[in-house]
Amino acid sequence: MALQQQTDVDKIEVVYTPFGYPVVQVRRATQVIETDTGQPVGGKKHTRQVYMPDADLSAETPDVQAAGALIFTTERKAAYAAHIASQAGE
């Protein structure tokens, strides 16, 4: 019985912050698959990554890149930059 670990993006969420800009959260599910039957062995492990409006998504999956392109507009990137600049001045 050969086993293989498989990780897939299983959820992409857009969460709006109270500061006027959204973030994109990506949840990945990792599980072990039996290669002969394709059946999962055991449960899934979930991890989550949060992307801010200035994130480089070029190494992400096409779905995550598309979500970022749709959500991270020029106005929202500017709101994020303004928030960061205001935090630096405190």
C-alpha positions as CSV (number, residue, x, y, z in Angstrom):
1,M,0.0,0.0,0.0
2,A,1.6,3.3,-1.2
3,L,0.5,6.5,0.4
4,Q,0.6,10.1,-1.0
5,Q,0.0,13.4,0.7
6,Q,-2.3,15.7,-1.2
7,T,-2.9,19.4,-0.5
8,D,-5.7,21.4,-2.1
9,V,-7.2,24.8,-1.7
10,D,-10.7,24.0,-0.4
11,K,-11.9,27.5,0.6
12,I,-11.3,31.1,-0.5
13,E,-12.9,33.7,1.7
14,V,-13.0,37.5,1.5
15,V,-13.1,39.2,4.9
16,Y,-13.6,42.9,5.2
17,T,-11.7,44.7,8.0
18,P,-13.0,47.7,9.9
19,F,-10.2,49.7,8.4
20,G,-11.7,49.9,4.9
21,Y,-9.9,47.2,3.1
22,P,-10.5,43.5,2.5
23,V,-8.2,40.5,3.0
24,V,-8.3,37.2,1.2
25,Q,-8.1,34.1,3.4
26,V,-7.1,30.8,1.7
27,R,-7.8,27.5,3.5
28,R,-5.9,24.4,2.4
29,A,-6.8,20.8,3.2
30,T,-4.0,18.2,3.5
31,Q,-4.8,14.5,3.6
32,V,-3.1,11.2,3.0
33,I,-4.4,9.2,0.0
34,E,-3.8,5.6,-0.7
35,T,-2.4,5.7,-4.3
36,D,-3.8,2.3,-5.3
37,T,-7.4,3.0,-4.5
38,G,-7.5,6.8,-4.4
39,Q,-9.2,6.6,-1.0
40,P,-8.3,8.9,1.9
41,V,-6.6,7.5,4.9
42,G,-7.5,9.4,8.1
43,G,-8.8,12.9,8.4
44,K,-7.9,16.2,6.9
45,K,-5.6,18.8,8.3
46,H,-6.5,22.4,7.6
47,T,-4.2,25.4,7.4
48,R,-5.1,29.0,6.6
49,Q,-3.2,31.8,5.0
50,V,-4.3,35.5,4.9
51,Y,-3.3,37.8,2.1
52,M,-3.3,41.5,2.5
53,P,-4.0,43.9,-0.5
54,D,-0.3,44.4,-1.2
55,A,0.4,40.6,-1.4
56,D,2.2,39.0,-4.4
57,L,-0.2,36.2,-5.4
58,S,1.9,35.1,-8.5
59,A,2.9,31.8,-6.8
60,E,-0.7,31.0,-5.8
61,T,-3.3,28.8,-7.6
62,P,-5.2,30.4,-10.5
63,D,-8.4,30.6,-8.3
64,V,-6.6,32.5,-5.6
65,Q,-5.0,34.8,-8.1
66,A,-8.4,35.5,-9.7
67,A,-9.9,36.3,-6.2
68,G,-7.0,38.7,-5.5
69,A,-7.4,40.4,-8.9
70,L,-11.1,40.9,-8.3
71,I,-10.9,42.0,-4.6
72,F,-7.7,44.0,-4.5
73,T,-8.8,47.0,-6.5
74,T,-6.7,50.2,-6.7
75,E,-9.0,51.9,-4.2
76,R,-8.7,49.0,-1.7
77,K,-4.9,48.9,-2.1
78,A,-4.8,52.7,-1.4
79,A,-7.0,52.2,1.7
80,Y,-4.6,49.5,3.0
81,A,-1.6,51.7,2.3
82,A,-3.2,54.6,4.1
83,H,-3.9,52.4,7.1
84,I,-0.3,51.2,7.2
85,A,1.0,54.7,6.9
86,S,-1.3,55.9,9.8
87,Q,0.0,53.0,12.0
88,A,3.6,54.0,11.3
89,G,2.9,57.5,12.6
90,E,1.6,56.4,16.0
